[in-house]
Amino acid sequence: MTNPRQLAFITLRDVHKGAYADVALDRVLQKVNLADCDRRLLTELVYGSVRRQRTLDTLIDQLAKKKSHQQPQDLRIILHLGFYQLRYQERIPASAAVNTTVQLAKENGFSGLTGFVNGLLRQYIRLAEKIKGDPLQLPENLVEHFDFASDLENLSPNLSPKRGEALNSPPSLVGKGVGWLGSVPDDIKSQVERLGILHSFPDWIIQVWLEQLDFAETEQLCEWMNQSPTIDLRINPLRTSIEEVEAALQSVGILVKRVRHLPQALRLIGSAGSIQKLPGFKEGWWTVQDSSAQLVSHLLDPQPGEVVIDACAAPGGKTTHIAELMADKGEIWACDRTPSRLRKLQENSQRLNLQSIQIYTGDSRHFNQFKNTADRVLLDAPCSGLGTMHRHADARWRQIPESVRELSVLQKELITHTSTFVKPGGVLVYATCTLHPAENEQVISTFLAESPDWQIESPRGLELPYSGHTTPQGWFKVWPHRLDMDGFFMVRLRKTNNSE
């Protein structure tokens, strides 16, 4: 089978049954041999349909007599694929999007509903034409305009903000936490719901961001999170140079650019095909790692000859970076409780030809043998991943406030115990790829309140990348829409010399 839309339908059916989007897609890709253009289309349709699920459901809710949750699951997936192409894929002609979606319905058990599918999608196109006059330039904000479509009978007035409604934060909200949805004014609730529907996020995630940013920046963050992710490489300076990798990639037509302030980072521009087939992969010249993740190891600032413990190491991107920064001289203990993920770390270490990494399987909360042994500890804690939702399309639907609360408990347990691994005078870096204060600032504040022998050490003045972006409190929060890299939180802590 080589039809990318049919393959996308099969993949999405697995996702809606509970599979992770990346796992389901990889499983399908391994079974077929697709041309690069079809592979890219399949990937875009799968991740895009998952990412934009709430918006696509709203279109069904507003255009069909039955709500999205009342539609047969497979038909709902087919409609998602059709609406996604019409709304977000400008290069696909509207007629092609409609015809291929009708064909999907016919081939997957809905022959009797092809007229319904055709009519629903064409109704969308008519509305788009009414607003913009050009079906090939389908507007991003059609949901906002539905309350002006007088020919629709099933509109939900609660889902349609008034035309021209401003996104600027009301003065009373600027710089203040607005609490959970149940405790904020109705006009703020409607703005939260508006952003959630337009950009396809759960209301509670929008709310978490609005407690830290104003409305304009929150919308910018939403838009950034819905972009297709870029691929960053981290050059292995023990094997090659950034100039050599640049030249090798450009020689096969791969465009790259350097990332400001990060000496080992190259960003791929456009499609690169299979990563494993790129020049230098087998030779260990580089590994894939986002710029934000590269920042973490620079903040740790490991030195040759030191003892370093990576407490939650798998799959090993930061562990191998630590080894590179130490010139592969010293002792690195890579700990994780998942053997399969540790195997990935071992494979990467071997490919990069690193010798200083020792693997230790188990839960770092239960290790006692490392007490006061490490010069530096990295705790890249398990988290909700809300800073990397552009990479993990389904994370926004899998996480809930309760799962965040459970993770924050785990994070507090981890930092309390792994801090005992550090020698007096040593350093611990706490990092997550989430932007939720319950997993970040609150974890650190609680730890410091309970640990008088620890203090934040601001990276300002340490000549580290982006150190000028640290907050007055001393931690570093990477907002993706500001720095164009994954969302991360990181803080450097120093154990005082009088610690026992």
KOLTOR-940711 format. One line per 10 residues: number of its first residue (from 1); for each residue y negated, z, x of C-alpha. Coordinates in steps of 0.001 Angstrom, whole numbers, plus 524288, in hexadecimal, padded with zeros to 5 digits. Layout:
<recs>
NUM> Y Z X; ...
</recs>
This chain:
<recs>
1> 80000 80000 80000; 7F2D4 7FC05 80588; 7E99B 7FD84 7F9E5; 7DFDE 807EF 7FE8A; 7DBE4 80B97 7F098; 7E9F5 80DCE 7EC5B; 7EC3C 815B3 7F8B9; 7DFF5 81D91 7F5C2; 7E536 82053 7E81E; 7F236 82505 7EDC5
11> 7EB27 82DA2 7F79E; 7E1FB 8337F 7ED8D; 7ED56 8366D 7E48D; 7F32C 83EBA 7EF73; 7E611 84562 7F1BC; 7E4DF 848F5 7E369; 7F289 84EC2 7E43A; 7EDEC 857D6 7EF08; 7EF28 8504B 7FBD3; 7E417 850EF 805AE
21> 7DC83 8443B 80584; 7DDEC 8418B 81416; 7EC72 844A5 813E9; 7EEF8 83C1D 807F5; 7E747 830D3 80DC0; 7EE06 831C6 81AF0; 7FB37 831D2 81427; 7F7F6 82507 80D3D; 7F1F3 81EA3 8193D; 7FE26 82142 82142
31> 80676 8199C 81784; 7FE4B 80D31 8174A; 7F87E 803A5 820F5; 7EAD3 800AA 81C18; 7E03A 7F816 82197; 7D4D6 80019 826BD; 7CC09 7FC31 81B62; 7D638 8007E 8115E; 7D8A2 80D14 818CF; 7CA19 8101B 81866
41> 7C955 80CFF 809D4; 7D511 8159D 806D9; 7CF48 820DC 80E97; 7C1FD 81F64 8082E; 7C7A6 81ECB 7FA63; 7D013 82ADD 7FC67; 7C620 83399 80300; 7BAF9 82E8B 7FAB6; 7C20E 830AC 7EDD1; 7C5D1 83E7A 7F1B4
51> 7B84B 84187 7F6FC; 7B12E 83C56 7EAEE; 7BACF 841AD 7E10A; 7B123 849A1 7D913; 7A77A 83E67 7D7BA; 7B24D 834FD 7D40D; 7B792 83E79 7C9EC; 7A9E0 83FAE 7C447; 7A91A 830F6 7C2B1; 7B5DC 8313A 7BB19
61> 7B0F8 83CBB 7B303; 7A493 83594 7AF54; 7AA1F 8280F 7ACF9; 7B758 82AB5 7A6C0; 7BA92 83178 79A06; 7C487 83A05 7A0E7; 7BFE1 84290 7AC26; 7C560 84066 7B9AC; 7CE7F 84C27 7B8E9; 7D42E 846A4 7AC42
71> 7D7AA 83996 7B268; 7E57E 83775 7B7B5; 7E4EB 83B76 7C5F8; 7E8CB 82E2D 7CB6F; 7DEDF 82749 7C2CA; 7D460 830C5 7C73A; 7D77B 82D35 7D55D; 7D690 81EAF 7D237; 7C964 820BE 7CBA2; 7C4C2 82879 7D76F
81> 7C81D 81CEF 7E028; 7C0EA 8137A 7D756; 7B4BA 81BAE 7D5D3; 7B48D 81EFC 7E451; 7B427 810A6 7E7FB; 7A993 80DA6 7DDF8; 7A106 8192C 7E16E; 7A2A9 81AD0 7F005; 7A7DA 80E1D 7F5D5; 79CCD 80447 7F5F9
91> 7A4B1 7FA4A 7FDA8; 7AEEC 7F937 7F2F1; 7AA5F 7F01B 7E7F9; 7AA10 7F6CA 7DAB7; 7B347 7EC92 7D505; 7BD3B 7EF0B 7DFCE; 7BC85 7FDBC 7DDA9; 7BEFD 7FC0E 7CF19; 7C9B9 7F1EA 7D035; 7D16C 7F92C 7DA9D
101> 7D075 805E5 7D2F9; 7D560 7FF3E 7C69D; 7E095 7F9C3 7CEA4; 7E3A9 8076C 7D3B8; 7E47F 80C56 7C5C1; 7ED8B 8011E 7C217; 7F6A2 80374 7CDAB; 7F77E 81231 7CC26; 7FB99 8143B 7BE25; 7EEF6 81210 7B6A9
111> 7F02B 803FA 7B202; 7EC15 8081F 7A475; 7DF79 80E32 7A9AC; 7DA7C 802FB 7B213; 7D051 7FFE2 7A7B4; 7CBA6 80DF2 7A805; 7CAA1 80DD1 7B6EC; 7C39E 800BB 7B6EA; 7BA2A 80506 7AC4B; 7B707 8120F 7B29F
121> 7B3D2 80C32 7BFDA; 7ABEE 80119 7B9F6; 7A459 80AD1 7B1C5; 7A07E 81163 7BE79; 79C17 80464 7C411; 793CA 80198 7B801; 78D07 80EA1 7B994; 78AB8 80BCF 7C7ED; 784FC 7FE88 7C490; 77C31 804B7 7BA67
131> 776CA 80E15 7C497; 77645 805A0 7D0BF; 778A7 7F7D3 7CC06; 7824D 7F513 7D6EF; 790B1 7F906 7D5B6; 7927E 7F75C 7E45B; 7886F 801F6 7E703; 78E52 80CAF 7DECE; 78553 81897 7DEF8; 78965 82548 7E547
141> 78334 82D32 7DA5B; 788DF 826BE 7CE47; 78DB0 833D6 7C947; 77F86 83840 7C8B7; 77BE4 82C8D 7C066; 7869B 82DFB 7B643; 77DC0 83594 7AD28; 775AF 8291E 7ABB0; 78155 820FE 7A756; 77F66 8217A 798A0
151> 78B9E 81974 79604; 79499 82438 79AF6; 7992B 82DA5 7908C; 7A0E6 83757 798AC; 796A6 83BE4 7A24D; 796EC 849F3 7A693; 78895 84E37 7A696; 78BBE 859BA 7AF61; 78FA1 8507E 7BA5A; 7836A 8481A 7BA9B
161> 7770C 84D86 7C0ED; 76A22 8482D 7BC4E; 764F3 83C35 7C309; 75C01 83F59 7CE5A; 760A1 84D6A 7CF10; 75CAF 85291 7DC60; 76644 85780 7E672; 75C4D 8600A 7ED3F; 75FA7 86E5A 7ED79; 7578F 876D9 7E446
171> 74E85 87FEE 7EBFC; 75601 88BE3 7E778; 7625F 886AF 7EDD9; 75D48 882E0 7FB32; 762DD 88BBB 8059A; 76A6A 893E9 7FBD6; 778AA 894CB 7F800; 77A3B 890B3 7E9E6; 7870F 897A2 7E780; 792EC 8925C 7E040
181> 7913C 888FA 7D4FE; 79295 8937C 7CADA; 78673 89A8C 7CFA0; 77CA6 88F74 7D101; 7737C 88941 7C70F; 77866 87E03 7BEB2; 76F62 87427 7C53E; 77554 8776E 7D273; 78300 87667 7CCC5; 77FD8 868C8 7C7CF
191> 77ADE 864D1 7D541; 7874C 869F5 7DB85; 78F79 86283 7D1A2; 7873A 8566A 7D3AD; 78998 85653 7E256; 797F3 85966 7E034; 799E2 84DDB 7D716; 79193 84400 7DE65; 797A2 8471A 7EBA3; 7A4F6 84BCD 7E70B
201> 7A605 859EB 7EB62; 7AA23 86624 7E3FF; 79E70 86DD9 7DF20; 7A215 879AE 7E75C; 7A0EF 871F2 7F41A; 793B0 86CA0 7F017; 78FBE 87A97 7ED05; 793E0 87F84 7FA7B; 78B73 8751C 800E0; 77FDB 877D0 7F807
211> 78030 885FF 7FC4E; 77D3C 88122 80A1A; 77594 87476 80835; 76B9C 86F3E 7FE8B; 76F4A 864D1 7F49E; 76AAD 8595F 7FCD6; 772C0 85D68 808A8; 77E65 860BA 8002F; 77E44 852EE 7FAE4; 77D28 84D84 808AD
221> 7890C 855A3 80C73; 79085 85096 8008F; 78D77 842A1 8045E; 79192 844F5 8127D; 79E75 84B0C 80E49; 7A1A9 83EF0 80642; 7A043 835A7 811C0; 7AC4F 83028 8184E; 7AE60 83859 8248D; 7AB78 83389 83232
231> 7B4FA 83503 83D7C; 7B07C 83C14 849BA; 7B7D0 83BE6 85689; 7B787 84664 860F8; 7B8D9 8409C 86E85; 7C216 84781 877E3; 7B9D7 848D6 88456; 7C5E5 84C91 88C2E; 7CB6F 83EE1 88A11; 7BFEB 835C3 88855
241> 7B151 8349B 885FC; 7A992 831F3 879A9; 7A4D5 82536 87FB4; 7B2BD 82090 88219; 7B6D9 82380 8741A; 7AABC 81CC8 86EBB; 7ADD6 8108F 8767D; 7BC3A 8109E 872B7; 7B93E 811C1 86432; 7AE7C 807A2 86482
251> 7B7A7 7FE3F 86B7E; 7C034 7FDE0 85F3F; 7B4B9 7FCB9 855F3; 7B35A 80B12 8522F; 7A535 80F53 85124; 7A1F3 81D3A 8553B; 79615 825B8 85727; 793F8 83279 85E52; 79130 83F09 85708; 784AA 84594 85B5C
261> 78653 85229 86341; 7953A 8513D 863C0; 79993 84C50 87122; 7A776 848AC 86D25; 7A510 842E3 85F9F; 7A5C6 834AA 85B56; 7A48B 83087 84D15; 7ABA9 82467 8486D; 7A351 81B22 84071; 7AA55 813C9 835B8
271> 7B8EB 8120C 8344C; 7C17A 81454 84027; 7CF0A 811E0 83A7A; 7DA48 81A3E 83F40; 7D52A 8250E 84827; 7E1BF 8256F 85017; 7E001 81726 853CE; 7D25B 818BE 8598A; 7D08E 817C0 86852; 7D271 824AD 86F4F
281> 7D9F8 82BF1 864BD; 7E738 82BA7 86B6F; 7E0DE 82E1A 87890; 7DAC0 83AC6 873AE; 7CCD7 8362E 875C2; 7C824 83BDF 868F3; 7CBC2 842B8 85C6B; 7C60E 84256 84EB6; 7BD21 84DDD 84BE9; 7B0DB 84ECA 843AA
291> 7A43C 8522C 84A97; 7A2F9 85F30 8437B; 7B060 8636A 8481F; 7AC8C 85FB8 855FD; 7A0E0 868CF 854F7; 7A9D5 8747E 852D6; 7B032 873D6 86041; 7A2F9 871EF 866C1; 79E6D 87E5E 86006; 7AA5A 88579 86564
301> 7A682 88027 872E1; 7B38C 882C7 879BB; 7B395 8830C 88896; 7BE10 87EBB 89252; 7C7AF 8897C 895A7; 7C567 8919D 88966; 7CF2F 89673 87F59; 7CC0A 8909B 8720F; 7D307 892D7 86520; 7D1E8 8892A 859F5
311> 7D668 891D1 84EC7; 7D83E 88746 84451; 7DA60 87B9C 84D0E; 7E1F2 87108 845E6; 7E0E7 86582 84596; 7DA22 867B4 85295; 7CD7F 85FEA 8531C; 7C598 86B81 857CD; 7D086 870A6 86076; 7D125 86416 86840
321> 7C255 863A0 868F6; 7C248 8715E 86EA5; 7CBF5 86CDA 8790A; 7C35E 86144 87C68; 7B737 869C8 87D9A; 7BED1 872E3 886A4; 7C30B 86746 88F0E; 7D0EF 86AF0 88AF0; 7D016 876DD 893CB; 7D327 88403 88DE1
331> 7DBD1 8892E 88320; 7DA95 8852F 874DC; 7E2F1 88B5D 86A60; 7E3B2 882D8 85E45; 7E85C 88AF6 852BD; 7EBE1 88682 8450F; 7F5AD 88A57 83AB6; 7F97E 87C5C 836F1; 80391 87669 84046; 801E3 8687A 83B1B
341> 7F340 868C3 83DC8; 7F59A 86E8D 84B35; 7FE58 862F0 84E66; 7F28A 85A49 84C19; 7EAF8 862A6 855C5; 7F5CB 8613D 85FBC; 7F60E 8526F 85E0B; 7E756 8518F 85FFD; 7E7D7 85A57 86BFE; 7F227 851AE 87224
351> 7EAE2 84521 86ECB; 7DE5D 84A99 874BF; 7E631 84F65 88092; 7E1BA 85D8A 87F49; 7E9AB 86823 8860B; 7E264 874D7 88361; 7E62F 8768A 87500; 7F107 87FE4 8712F; 7F59E 87FE3 86308; 7F87B 88C62 85BA7
361> 7FE05 88BC0 84DDB; 7FA81 89658 84427; 7EFCA 89C9E 83C0D; 7E4A8 8A139 844C0; 7E25A 8ACDD 83BB2; 7EF28 8B28F 84084; 7EDE9 8B04F 84F29; 7EC26 8BCAC 8573B; 7EFD2 8B75B 864A4; 7E27C 8B103 866C4
371> 7DA28 8BD41 865D6; 7CEDE 8BCEE 86FB1; 7D4B1 8B128 876DC; 7CB7B 8A5DB 873B9; 7BE8A 8A218 879AD; 7BBE6 89A0A 86D86; 7C20B 898AC 8601B; 7C00D 88DB5 85673; 7C29A 890FE 84841; 7C1D5 88417 84108
381> 7C572 88ACA 83464; 7CCED 884E8 828FA; 7C2BE 881A1 81EB6; 7BFE2 87A26 8123F; 7BB8F 86E09 819C3; 7AF8E 86C32 8113F; 7A836 8667A 81CD7; 7B1CC 85B36 81E4B; 7B36F 8569F 81049; 7AFBC 848BC 81412
391> 7BC19 84874 81C6D; 7C4C2 84FCE 812E6; 7C1D2 84944 80601; 7C98F 852C8 7FDA8; 7C4B1 85F7D 803DB; 7B9D4 860C2 7F9CA; 7C3FE 86129 7EEE8; 7CE08 869B1 7F5D7; 7C50F 874E9 7F98D; 7C045 87EB2 7EF83
401> 7B7C5 88AEB 7F0DB; 7C3E8 89376 7F0DD; 7CA04 88C05 7FC41; 7BD60 88DD7 803E6; 7BDE1 89C80 80161; 7CBF3 89CF4 80625; 7C85E 8955E 81264; 7BD1A 89E85 81561; 7C6A5 8A9FC 81554; 7CF77 8A2BC 81EE7
411> 7C3D3 89F54 82789; 7BF75 8AD82 8283B; 7CD2E 8B1C5 82BF1; 7CDE8 8A75F 83679; 7C0F0 8AA72 83CEF; 7C387 8B90F 83C8A; 7D065 8B784 843BA; 7CD8F 8AC24 84CDD; 7C150 8B2F7 851B4; 7CA76 8BCC3 85836
421> 7CF76 8B1B5 860E4; 7C251 8B0F3 867E5; 7BF9E 8B853 8746F; 7B36F 8C0E0 874FF; 7A810 8B7D6 877AA; 7AF98 8AC1C 87262; 7AC32 8A23B 867DC; 7B1BF 89EE9 85A7F; 7AD85 892D5 85302; 7AFEC 892D9 8445A
431> 7AFB2 88572 83DF0; 7B2EC 87F14 830E9; 7B14E 87184 82B16; 7ABBE 876ED 81E75; 79DE3 87954 8199A; 7A13A 884D4 810C7; 79A43 89185 81493; 7A5DD 899B1 80FFD; 7ADE4 893A8 81B00; 7A315 8938F 8250B
441> 7972A 89C59 8250B; 79DA6 8A6CE 81CBB; 7A9B2 8A74A 82586; 7A13C 8A8F9 831A8; 79835 8B2EC 82B4C; 7A3CA 8BB1C 826DA; 7AA34 8BA4F 83441; 79DE0 8BE67 83B7F; 79B7C 8C9A6 83210; 7A919 8CEB4 8351A
451> 7A8F8 8CB91 843C0; 79DC7 8D204 84B31; 7A305 8CCEA 8582D; 7A040 8BED3 85443; 79391 8B74F 85328; 78F2C 8A965 85096; 78B7C 8A1D8 85CBE; 78229 896F2 85968; 78517 88A2E 8608E; 77697 887B2 86248
461> 773C9 886A8 870BB; 7820C 88407 8743B; 77F98 8755D 87580; 78A0F 87253 86B66; 789AE 86684 86240; 78116 86875 85636; 77E8F 876B9 859CF; 770BA 8750B 854C0; 77632 873F5 846F4; 77B24 881EF 84650
471> 775CA 88AAB 83B8F; 76D60 896BD 83E12; 779B6 89ED8 83BEB; 7803C 897CA 84752; 78A7D 88FC3 84070; 78B41 8811E 83F8C; 78D56 87A52 83290; 78F11 86BA5 8332B; 789A6 86583 826BE; 78FA4 857DC 8266B
481> 78415 8510C 82016; 77B2E 8561E 82ACC; 78358 8535D 836E8; 78CA4 848C4 831DE; 7992E 84FC6 83549; 7A332 8585D 82E65; 79EA6 86510 8285B; 7A1B9 87093 83144; 79E39 87EB1 83375; 79F80 884F9 840D0
491> 79AD2 8914D 8476F; 79C6E 896B4 85534; 79F46 8A544 8563C; 79F14 8ADAC 86286; 7A73C 8B9EE 8648F; 79F07 8C45F 86B3B; 7A33F 8C992 8788F; 7A4FB 8D76B 87388; 7AF95 8D312 869F8; 7BCEC 8D8E4 86B6C
</recs>
